[in-house]
């Protein structure tokens, strides 16, 4: 869908990300989603982490936690405590 909005083939978008950012499309998207999650954790501290994960496009909590830790080197709960 992202490639379609840019009016390019998905393969070209993937190749661009791999060649220029050294990351896969899923890594690129997850980093964007995690940045949004960090923003929501700061601005809406009363929201449950599961709700934030869903709002940021993650379909499962385990995927969210894994991606969050990969991007930030910490868990969402520790991130909240240390903000």
Secondary structure, DSSP 8 states (H G I E B T S, - for coil): -HHHHHTS-HHHHHHHHHHHHSS-HHHHHHHHHHHHHHHHHHH-TTS-HHHHHHHTT-S-HHHHHHHHHHHHSS-HHHHHHH-
